[in-house]
């Protein structure tokens, strides 16, 4: 009989302890936020999505080399001396390379920050944006570019023309030298 009353007391006391905890949390300050409407402030050094400032990018490929998961793909093209659209970097130096393709695959990116540290021009930065999702993997490949495909093909054409002129002038002077040497050998003594 004593055990019976002990069990009743144990059930009532544990219920009262549970209700006490519930009442404390019912009137306490809420810690849950309503996510789409409210957001936590992110710290300044948070490593989230990358942003590339293509005006600063020199096309040195150091970010692609530093990337441990190979999620950065860069294609560059040398600037032709005959190019009428010469550009200067923000630091005042003349652009030596056109960046025709700069892609970052965020499905592969591990957000380690090595590319931001390796960039000598400080063109790659981590942003505070973390809300980017997609229904397919292709939507997670971001293309940063300053040249349209038509402009890139024009730059390729200008560079090929310059190289053809350069090769012609080299072969023209080389053939002139060969002719001069043969003429020197034919001269009577």
C-alpha positions as a Python dict, from the first residue, in 0.01 Angstrom:
ca = {
    (1, 'X'): (0, 0, 0),
    (2, 'X'): (286, 238, 76),
    (3, 'X'): (435, 167, -266),
    (4, 'X'): (101, 264, -423),
    (5, 'X'): (106, 612, -264),
    (6, 'X'): (473, 655, -350),
    (7, 'X'): (392, 592, -715),
    (8, 'X'): (106, 845, -707),
    (9, 'X'): (332, 1105, -543),
    (10, 'X'): (612, 1036, -796),
    (11, 'X'): (369, 1081, -1089),
    (12, 'X'): (230, 1407, -952),
    (13, 'X'): (571, 1551, -860),
    (14, 'X'): (725, 1479, -1201),
    (15, 'X'): (419, 1633, -1368),
    (16, 'X'): (458, 1946, -1156),
    (17, 'X'): (832, 1965, -1237),
    (18, 'X'): (752, 1937, -1610),
    (19, 'X'): (480, 2203, -1590),
    (20, 'X'): (718, 2433, -1399),
    (21, 'X'): (974, 2407, -1680),
    (22, 'X'): (701, 2465, -1940),
    (23, 'X'): (575, 2777, -1762),
    (24, 'X'): (930, 2919, -1737),
    (25, 'X'): (983, 2877, -2112),
    (26, 'X'): (634, 3002, -2194),
    (27, 'X'): (706, 3349, -2054),
    (28, 'X'): (1080, 3366, -2129),
    (29, 'X'): (1236, 3561, -2420),
    (30, 'X'): (1208, 3375, -2751),
    (31, 'X'): (1531, 3258, -2917),
    (32, 'X'): (1375, 3118, -3233),
    (33, 'X'): (1364, 3357, -3528),
    (34, 'X'): (1118, 3349, -3814),
    (35, 'X'): (1374, 3286, -4087),
    (36, 'X'): (1257, 3446, -4408),
    (37, 'X'): (1146, 3759, -4225),
    (38, 'X'): (1422, 3777, -3963),
    (39, 'X'): (1788, 3688, -4003),
    (40, 'X'): (2090, 3653, -3781),
    (41, 'X'): (2371, 3898, -3847),
    (42, 'X'): (2663, 3717, -4010),
    (43, 'X'): (3015, 3785, -3891),
    (44, 'X'): (3244, 3991, -4114),
    (45, 'X'): (3480, 3700, -4178),
    (46, 'X'): (3207, 3456, -4283),
    (47, 'X'): (3302, 3261, -4593),
    (48, 'X'): (3003, 3233, -4820),
    (49, 'X'): (2949, 3293, -5190),
    (50, 'X'): (3238, 3433, -5392),
    (51, 'X'): (3225, 3750, -5598),
    (52, 'X'): (3476, 3830, -5870),
    (53, 'X'): (3541, 4191, -5972),
    (54, 'X'): (3632, 4142, -6337),
    (55, 'X'): (3769, 4496, -6366),
    (56, 'X'): (4042, 4401, -6119),
    (57, 'X'): (4104, 4047, -6249),
    (58, 'X'): (4438, 4018, -6429),
    (59, 'X'): (4388, 3661, -6552),
    (60, 'X'): (4696, 3534, -6366),
    (61, 'X'): (4530, 3196, -6287),
    (62, 'X'): (4663, 3197, -5929),
    (63, 'X'): (4313, 3146, -5788),
    (64, 'X'): (4254, 2843, -6010),
    (65, 'X'): (4591, 2697, -5910),
    (66, 'X'): (4521, 2754, -5538),
    (67, 'X'): (4175, 2592, -5550),
    (68, 'X'): (4193, 2247, -5389),
    (69, 'X'): (3878, 2116, -5560),
    (70, 'X'): (3933, 2267, -5908),
    (71, 'X'): (3603, 2453, -5915),
    (72, 'X'): (3749, 2761, -6090),
    (73, 'X'): (3791, 2755, -6468),
    (74, 'X'): (3966, 3047, -6639),
    (75, 'X'): (4051, 3108, -7003),
    (76, 'X'): (4261, 3405, -7104),
    (77, 'X'): (4371, 3566, -7427),
    (78, 'X'): (4671, 3790, -7477),
    (79, 'X'): (4590, 4151, -7564),
    (80, 'X'): (4700, 4237, -7915),
    (81, 'X'): (4914, 4551, -7947),
    (82, 'X'): (4685, 4651, -8237),
    (83, 'X'): (4375, 4631, -8015),
    (84, 'X'): (4183, 4962, -8022),
    (85, 'X'): (4006, 4880, -7691),
    (86, 'X'): (4305, 4902, -7458),
    (87, 'X'): (4208, 4893, -7093),
    (88, 'X'): (4384, 4974, -6772),
    (89, 'X'): (4347, 4799, -6438),
    (90, 'X'): (4239, 5006, -6136),
    (91, 'X'): (4604, 5014, -6023),
    (92, 'X'): (4696, 5199, -6346),
    (93, 'X'): (4876, 4914, -6525),
    (94, 'X'): (4782, 4827, -6879),
    (95, 'X'): (4578, 4508, -6927),
    (96, 'X'): (4797, 4227, -7067),
    (97, 'X'): (4533, 3952, -7080),
    (98, 'X'): (4165, 3942, -7166),
    (99, 'X'): (3970, 3703, -6945),
    (100, 'X'): (3733, 3536, -7190),
    (101, 'X'): (3596, 3278, -6944),
    (102, 'X'): (3580, 3282, -6563),
    (103, 'X'): (3353, 3021, -6407),
    (104, 'X'): (3310, 2907, -6049),
    (105, 'X'): (3119, 2587, -5980),
    (106, 'X'): (2961, 2645, -5638),
    (107, 'X'): (2844, 2284, -5625),
    (108, 'X'): (3212, 2186, -5590),
    (109, 'X'): (3336, 2487, -5390),
    (110, 'X'): (3434, 2412, -5029),
    (111, 'X'): (3452, 2785, -4936),
    (112, 'X'): (3803, 2749, -4798),
    (113, 'X'): (3911, 3100, -4900),
    (114, 'X'): (4241, 2995, -5060),
    (115, 'X'): (4149, 3164, -5388),
    (116, 'X'): (4085, 3496, -5213),
    (117, 'X'): (4425, 3479, -5043),
    (118, 'X'): (4607, 3380, -5362),
    (119, 'X'): (4464, 3663, -5575),
    (120, 'X'): (4731, 3935, -5613),
    (121, 'X'): (4481, 4186, -5753),
    (122, 'X'): (4230, 4132, -5470),
    (123, 'X'): (3960, 4060, -5729),
    (124, 'X'): (3793, 3767, -5548),
    (125, 'X'): (3599, 3831, -5228),
    (126, 'X'): (3368, 3633, -5005),
    (127, 'X'): (3026, 3791, -4970),
    (128, 'X'): (2772, 3761, -4690),
    (129, 'X'): (2520, 3605, -4928),
    (130, 'X'): (2449, 3245, -4838),
    (131, 'X'): (2101, 3192, -4982),
    (132, 'X'): (2155, 3043, -5322),
    (133, 'X'): (2012, 2712, -5414),
    (134, 'X'): (1901, 2559, -5737),
    (135, 'X'): (1706, 2273, -5879),
    (136, 'X'): (1991, 2158, -6104),
    (137, 'X'): (2369, 2165, -6086),
    (138, 'X'): (2406, 2391, -6389),
    (139, 'X'): (2242, 2677, -6200),
    (140, 'X'): (2528, 2665, -5946),
    (141, 'X'): (2793, 2744, -6210),
    (142, 'X'): (2844, 3120, -6209),
    (143, 'X'): (2999, 3288, -6510),
    (144, 'X'): (3185, 3611, -6451),
    (145, 'X'): (3287, 3788, -6771),
    (146, 'X'): (3340, 4128, -6918),
    (147, 'X'): (3357, 4025, -7282),
    (148, 'X'): (3062, 3895, -7479),
    (149, 'X'): (3130, 3592, -7702),
    (150, 'X'): (3132, 3823, -8006),
    (151, 'X'): (3389, 4052, -7844),
    (152, 'X'): (3602, 3750, -7746),
    (153, 'X'): (3601, 3620, -8104),
    (154, 'X'): (3698, 3970, -8225),
    (155, 'X'): (3991, 3975, -7980),
    (156, 'X'): (4100, 3631, -8105),
    (157, 'X'): (4086, 3757, -8464),
    (158, 'X'): (4292, 4067, -8378),
    (159, 'X'): (4555, 3858, -8202),
    (160, 'X'): (4577, 3611, -8491),
    (161, 'X'): (4621, 3900, -8738),
    (162, 'X'): (4895, 4049, -8522),
    (163, 'X'): (5073, 3712, -8496),
    (164, 'X'): (5045, 3662, -8872),
    (165, 'X'): (5201, 4006, -8935),
    (166, 'X'): (5470, 3931, -8678),
    (167, 'X'): (5551, 3594, -8836),
    (168, 'X'): (5554, 3748, -9184),
    (169, 'X'): (5793, 4020, -9075),
    (170, 'X'): (6020, 3762, -8909),
    (171, 'X'): (6018, 3531, -9209),
    (172, 'X'): (6055, 3828, -9444),
    (173, 'X'): (6365, 3955, -9263),
    (174, 'X'): (6498, 3600, -9226),
    (175, 'X'): (6459, 3537, -9600),
    (176, 'X'): (6621, 3873, -9676),
    (177, 'X'): (6918, 3774, -9457),
    (178, 'X'): (6941, 3439, -9633),
    (179, 'X'): (6937, 3613, -9973),
    (180, 'X'): (7206, 3854, -9855),
    (181, 'X'): (7425, 3564, -9736),
    (182, 'X'): (7386, 3384, -10066),
    (183, 'X'): (7470, 3705, -10252),
    (184, 'X'): (7783, 3746, -10035),
    (185, 'X'): (7888, 3392, -10120),
    (186, 'X'): (7843, 3452, -10497),
    (187, 'X'): (8058, 3766, -10506),
    (188, 'X'): (8381, 3712, -10707),
    (189, 'X'): (8706, 3754, -10523),
}
